[in-house]
């Protein structure tokens, strides 16, 4: 690795991931992590940003003097950053829980909360009133621009990965589109969907070189404690999802393991809710089981792929590889049982690996 140099290693790994469009979290404070532009350049692919609202709020809080200025600047910054983005995202779950009050906070309560915030702007934002206002402000911007809103949940929620240390606020988040489905060379050595019976060691199941979209982990502002894992349970978003439905803003539930079944249920219950397995696949040894359960519960057109790459090229590669293997194994079981045809498997692989993200993010 040292002989090749960091640039060449990044290029090989990102190219090997087979991604054609990276969508990367804007929250990146560590210069050693790859930015959206660097990721795209090394990977030979397009790259766009996902705007994290908590990062924007932190920057505004550190410069605003008065509550009114803070609120005005927050709206302006959110709108300005979203104009160059393909999605909005939040890590509100570990900050105040995902069982959110769907009502918008009153103006007076927001101003009072803003004054408290400006009294100590360097501390992480934890005030539920101000977090609710921030979330709704982000949703309003997303609605105006036709963008989806990502919610970190479960395994990928900041602060849930380690019991002794808050999550690093510099870790980024991103997404990548694969080259497509139907080639079947990377996901498994046997049946490639649509190509007939193959070599017998597995199923490619329609997963092409780089098939898939993926988010990096997006970990930041982590306050959740290991003793409160239920704070990241997406089931708490039921009332909020119902309130958001009339607005038509897509909600994407990221990294929901071990609550992936709850997330899948919400994706099936609401037309604007989507789910991706995310960090569960590269971090666990049970990726095929998780993927199988998502296929059981969530509509195929409501599922996405996440790499959990943290702005690291090697994680992007491994995330893509484990996704292909997990999905291939889940599809192989359905092919072996005669439940699905190879055409069925190829269609589902394409949707989860590429088509759904192209539609939701308007790529």
C-alpha positions as CSV (number, residue, x, y, z in Angstrom):
1,X,0.0,0.0,0.0
2,X,2.8,2.4,0.9
3,X,4.5,1.8,-2.4
4,X,1.3,2.6,-4.3
5,X,0.5,5.8,-2.4
6,X,-2.8,6.9,-0.9
7,X,-4.1,8.3,-4.2
8,X,-3.6,5.1,-6.1
9,X,-5.0,3.0,-3.4
10,X,-8.1,5.2,-3.2
11,X,-8.5,5.1,-7.0
12,X,-8.3,1.3,-7.1
13,X,-10.7,0.7,-4.2
14,X,-13.3,3.2,-5.4
15,X,-13.1,2.0,-8.9
16,X,-13.4,-1.5,-7.7
17,X,-16.6,-0.6,-5.8
18,X,-18.1,-0.1,-9.2
19,X,-20.0,3.1,-8.3
20,X,-21.0,5.6,-11.1
21,X,-22.5,8.4,-8.9
22,X,-21.5,9.2,-5.3
23,X,-23.7,11.2,-3.0
24,X,-21.7,12.3,0.0
25,X,-22.6,13.8,3.3
26,X,-21.5,17.4,3.7
27,X,-20.4,16.8,7.3
28,X,-16.6,16.3,6.9
29,X,-14.3,18.0,9.4
30,X,-11.4,15.6,9.2
31,X,-9.1,16.4,6.3
32,X,-8.1,12.7,6.0
33,X,-11.6,11.8,5.0
34,X,-12.5,12.0,1.3
35,X,-14.8,14.9,0.2
36,X,-17.5,14.5,-2.4
37,X,-15.2,15.9,-5.1
38,X,-12.3,13.7,-4.0
39,X,-14.5,10.6,-3.9
40,X,-15.8,11.3,-7.4
41,X,-12.4,12.0,-8.8
42,X,-10.7,8.9,-7.4
43,X,-13.7,6.7,-8.3
44,X,-14.0,8.1,-11.8
45,X,-17.6,8.9,-11.1
46,X,-20.0,11.8,-10.6
47,X,-20.4,13.1,-7.0
48,X,-23.0,15.2,-5.3
49,X,-23.7,16.3,-1.7
50,X,-26.2,15.4,0.9
51,X,-26.7,18.3,3.3
52,X,-26.7,17.5,7.0
53,X,-28.9,20.1,8.8
54,X,-27.2,19.7,12.2
55,X,-23.9,20.7,10.6
56,X,-25.4,23.9,9.2
57,X,-27.1,24.7,12.5
58,X,-23.7,24.4,14.3
59,X,-22.0,26.8,11.9
60,X,-24.8,29.3,12.2
61,X,-24.9,29.1,16.0
62,X,-21.2,29.9,16.3
63,X,-21.6,33.2,14.4
64,X,-25.1,34.5,15.2
65,X,-25.4,37.2,17.9
66,X,-29.2,37.4,18.3
67,X,-32.0,34.8,18.2
68,X,-33.7,36.5,15.2
69,X,-30.4,36.6,13.3
70,X,-29.8,33.0,14.1
71,X,-33.2,31.9,12.8
72,X,-33.0,34.0,9.6
73,X,-29.4,32.8,8.9
74,X,-30.4,29.2,9.5
75,X,-33.2,29.4,6.9
76,X,-30.9,31.1,4.4
77,X,-28.0,28.7,4.9
78,X,-30.3,25.7,4.6
79,X,-31.8,27.0,1.4
80,X,-28.4,27.9,-0.1
81,X,-26.8,24.6,0.7
82,X,-29.8,22.6,-0.5
83,X,-29.7,24.4,-3.8
84,X,-26.5,22.4,-4.6
85,X,-27.5,19.1,-3.0
86,X,-29.5,16.0,-4.0
87,X,-30.8,15.3,-0.5
88,X,-31.2,16.6,3.1
89,X,-30.3,14.5,6.1
90,X,-30.6,14.6,9.9
91,X,-29.1,12.8,12.9
92,X,-31.9,14.0,15.2
93,X,-32.6,10.5,16.6
94,X,-29.7,10.2,19.0
95,X,-30.1,13.8,20.0
96,X,-33.6,13.7,21.2
97,X,-35.1,10.4,20.1
98,X,-37.1,9.4,17.0
99,X,-40.5,9.4,18.7
100,X,-40.8,13.0,17.5
101,X,-43.8,15.3,18.2
102,X,-45.2,15.9,14.7
103,X,-46.4,19.4,15.6
104,X,-44.3,22.4,14.6
105,X,-43.0,24.3,17.6
106,X,-44.5,27.7,18.4
107,X,-42.6,30.8,17.4
108,X,-42.2,32.0,21.0
109,X,-40.8,28.7,22.1
110,X,-38.4,28.6,19.2
111,X,-37.0,32.1,20.0
112,X,-36.6,31.2,23.7
113,X,-34.7,28.0,22.7
114,X,-32.6,30.0,20.3
115,X,-31.5,32.4,23.0
116,X,-30.5,29.4,25.2
117,X,-28.6,28.0,22.3
118,X,-26.6,31.2,21.6
119,X,-25.6,31.3,25.3
120,X,-23.5,28.2,24.7
121,X,-23.2,27.7,20.9
122,X,-20.2,25.4,21.0
123,X,-22.1,22.6,22.8
124,X,-24.0,20.0,20.7
125,X,-27.6,20.9,20.0
126,X,-29.9,18.9,22.3
127,X,-32.9,21.2,22.8
128,X,-36.0,19.3,21.5
129,X,-37.8,22.5,20.6
130,X,-34.9,23.8,18.5
131,X,-34.2,20.4,17.0
132,X,-37.9,20.2,15.9
133,X,-37.7,23.6,14.4
134,X,-34.4,22.7,12.6
135,X,-36.0,19.5,11.3
136,X,-39.1,21.2,10.0
137,X,-37.0,23.9,8.4
138,X,-35.0,21.3,6.6
139,X,-38.2,19.5,5.5
140,X,-39.6,22.8,4.1
141,X,-36.4,23.3,2.1
142,X,-36.6,19.7,0.9
143,X,-40.2,20.2,-0.2
144,X,-39.4,23.3,-2.1
145,X,-36.6,21.7,-4.0
146,X,-38.1,18.2,-4.4
147,X,-35.4,16.5,-2.2
148,X,-35.7,13.5,0.1
149,X,-34.8,13.6,3.8
150,X,-32.6,11.0,5.3
151,X,-33.0,9.9,9.0
152,X,-30.2,8.1,10.7
153,X,-31.6,5.2,12.8
154,X,-30.6,2.0,14.5
155,X,-27.1,0.7,14.0
156,X,-26.0,3.8,12.1
157,X,-27.3,6.4,14.5
158,X,-24.6,8.6,15.9
159,X,-23.5,7.5,19.4
160,X,-24.8,3.9,19.1
161,X,-21.6,2.2,17.9
162,X,-19.6,2.5,21.0
163,X,-20.6,2.6,24.6
164,X,-17.6,4.5,25.9
165,X,-17.3,7.3,23.4
166,X,-19.6,9.6,21.5
167,X,-19.5,9.2,17.8
168,X,-17.1,11.2,15.8
169,X,-18.8,14.2,14.3
170,X,-16.5,14.2,11.3
171,X,-17.5,10.9,9.8
172,X,-19.3,11.5,6.5
173,X,-22.2,10.0,4.6
174,X,-22.7,9.4,1.0
175,X,-24.4,7.3,-1.6
176,X,-23.3,5.7,-4.9
177,X,-25.1,4.4,-8.0
178,X,-23.8,1.2,-9.5
179,X,-23.4,0.4,-13.2
180,X,-26.6,-1.6,-13.2
181,X,-28.0,-5.0,-12.8
182,X,-28.0,-8.1,-15.0
183,X,-24.3,-8.8,-15.5
184,X,-23.9,-11.0,-12.4
185,X,-20.1,-10.9,-12.0
186,X,-19.2,-9.9,-8.4
187,X,-22.2,-11.0,-6.4
188,X,-21.7,-14.7,-6.8
189,X,-20.1,-17.3,-9.1
190,X,-23.2,-19.3,-10.0
191,X,-26.6,-18.2,-11.3
192,X,-26.4,-14.7,-12.8
193,X,-30.0,-13.7,-13.2
194,X,-31.0,-13.7,-16.8
195,X,-28.0,-15.7,-18.0
196,X,-29.0,-19.2,-17.2
197,X,-27.6,-21.9,-14.9
198,X,-24.0,-21.2,-14.1
199,X,-21.2,-22.6,-12.1
200,X,-22.9,-23.8,-8.9
201,X,-21.1,-21.8,-6.1
202,X,-23.7,-19.1,-5.8
203,X,-26.0,-16.7,-7.6
204,X,-25.0,-13.4,-9.2
205,X,-28.7,-12.6,-9.1
206,X,-28.5,-9.8,-11.6
207,X,-26.0,-7.8,-9.6
208,X,-23.7,-6.1,-12.1
209,X,-20.3,-4.5,-11.5
210,X,-21.1,-1.9,-8.9
211,X,-24.8,-2.5,-8.8
212,X,-26.2,-0.5,-6.0
213,X,-26.5,2.8,-4.3
214,X,-24.9,3.4,-0.9
215,X,-24.6,5.8,1.9
216,X,-21.5,6.3,4.0
217,X,-22.1,6.2,7.7
218,X,-22.8,9.8,8.4
219,X,-22.0,9.7,12.1
220,X,-21.9,13.0,13.9
221,X,-23.0,14.9,17.0
222,X,-23.4,11.6,18.9
223,X,-24.9,11.8,22.3
224,X,-27.0,8.6,22.6
225,X,-25.8,6.2,25.2
226,X,-25.6,2.5,25.0
227,X,-28.2,2.3,27.7
228,X,-30.7,4.1,25.5
229,X,-30.6,2.1,22.2
230,X,-34.3,2.5,21.7
231,X,-33.8,6.2,20.9
232,X,-32.7,5.0,17.5
233,X,-35.8,2.8,16.8
234,X,-37.5,4.0,13.7
235,X,-40.8,2.7,14.9
236,X,-41.0,6.0,16.9
237,X,-41.3,7.9,13.6
238,X,-44.8,6.6,12.9
239,X,-46.7,9.8,13.9
240,X,-44.1,12.0,12.2
241,X,-44.3,10.0,9.0
242,X,-48.1,10.4,9.0
243,X,-47.8,14.1,9.4
244,X,-45.2,14.4,6.6
245,X,-47.2,12.3,4.1
246,X,-49.4,15.1,2.8
247,X,-46.3,17.1,1.9
248,X,-45.0,14.4,-0.3
249,X,-41.4,14.6,1.0
250,X,-39.6,11.2,0.8
251,X,-38.3,9.9,4.2
252,X,-35.3,7.5,4.0
253,X,-34.5,5.4,7.1
254,X,-30.8,4.7,7.1
255,X,-29.0,1.8,8.8
256,X,-31.9,0.6,10.9
257,X,-30.5,-2.7,12.2
258,X,-31.5,-4.1,14.7
259,X,-34.7,-2.4,14.0
260,X,-34.8,-3.1,10.3
261,X,-38.1,-5.0,10.5
262,X,-39.7,-1.9,12.0
263,X,-38.2,0.3,9.3
264,X,-39.4,-2.1,6.6
265,X,-42.9,-2.0,8.1
266,X,-43.0,1.8,7.9
267,X,-41.8,1.6,4.3
268,X,-44.7,-0.7,3.6
269,X,-47.2,1.4,5.5
270,X,-46.4,4.8,4.1
271,X,-45.9,5.7,0.4
272,X,-43.2,8.2,1.1
273,X,-41.0,6.1,3.4
274,X,-38.0,4.2,2.2
275,X,-35.4,1.9,3.9
276,X,-31.8,0.8,3.4
277,X,-29.9,-1.8,5.4
278,X,-26.7,0.2,5.4
279,X,-24.1,-0.5,8.0
280,X,-25.7,-3.8,9.0
281,X,-24.2,-5.5,5.9
282,X,-20.5,-4.6,6.1
283,X,-20.4,-4.8,9.9
284,X,-22.4,-8.0,10.6
285,X,-22.0,-11.5,9.6
286,X,-25.7,-11.9,9.0
287,X,-26.1,-9.7,6.0
288,X,-28.1,-12.2,4.0
289,X,-30.5,-12.7,6.8
290,X,-31.1,-9.0,7.1
291,X,-31.6,-8.6,3.4
292,X,-33.9,-11.6,3.4
293,X,-36.1,-10.0,6.1
294,X,-36.2,-6.7,4.2
295,X,-37.3,-8.4,1.1
296,X,-40.1,-10.1,3.1
297,X,-41.4,-6.9,4.6
298,X,-40.6,-3.8,2.5
299,X,-41.8,-3.2,-1.1
300,X,-39.0,-3.8,-3.5
301,X,-39.3,-0.3,-4.9
302,X,-38.8,1.2,-1.4
303,X,-35.3,-0.3,-0.6
304,X,-31.9,1.2,-1.1
305,X,-28.3,0.1,-0.7
306,X,-25.8,1.8,1.8
307,X,-22.1,1.2,2.0
308,X,-21.3,2.8,5.4
309,X,-17.9,3.9,4.1
310,X,-17.2,6.8,6.4
311,X,-15.4,8.7,3.7
312,X,-12.9,5.9,3.4
313,X,-12.3,4.2,0.1
314,X,-11.7,0.7,1.5
315,X,-15.1,0.9,3.3
316,X,-16.8,1.9,0.1
317,X,-15.4,-1.1,-1.6
318,X,-16.3,-3.5,1.2
319,X,-19.7,-2.0,1.6
320,X,-20.5,-2.6,-2.1
321,X,-19.1,-6.1,-2.0
322,X,-21.0,-7.2,1.1
323,X,-24.2,-5.7,-0.3
324,X,-23.8,-7.7,-3.5
325,X,-23.1,-10.9,-1.6
326,X,-26.0,-10.4,0.8
327,X,-28.5,-9.6,-1.9
328,X,-27.3,-12.4,-4.1
329,X,-27.7,-14.9,-1.2
330,X,-31.2,-13.7,-0.5
331,X,-32.2,-13.9,-4.1
332,X,-30.5,-17.2,-4.5
333,X,-32.8,-18.7,-1.9
334,X,-35.8,-17.6,-3.8
335,X,-34.4,-18.9,-7.1
336,X,-33.6,-22.3,-5.5
337,X,-37.0,-22.7,-4.1
338,X,-38.7,-21.8,-7.4
339,X,-40.4,-18.9,-5.8
340,X,-38.8,-16.4,-8.3
341,X,-37.7,-16.6,-11.8
342,X,-34.3,-15.2,-12.9
343,X,-36.1,-12.3,-14.5
344,X,-37.8,-11.5,-11.1
345,X,-34.4,-11.6,-9.4
346,X,-32.8,-9.3,-12.0
347,X,-35.6,-6.8,-11.7
348,X,-35.4,-6.6,-7.9
349,X,-31.6,-6.4,-8.0
350,X,-31.8,-3.5,-10.4
351,X,-34.4,-1.7,-8.3
352,X,-32.5,-2.0,-5.0
353,X,-29.1,-1.5,-6.6
354,X,-29.7,1.4,-8.8
355,X,-33.2,2.2,-10.1
356,X,-34.8,3.3,-6.8
357,X,-32.0,5.7,-6.0
358,X,-32.2,7.2,-9.5
359,X,-35.8,7.9,-9.0
360,X,-35.8,9.2,-5.4
361,X,-32.7,11.4,-5.8
362,X,-33.6,12.4,-9.4
363,X,-30.3,11.3,-10.8
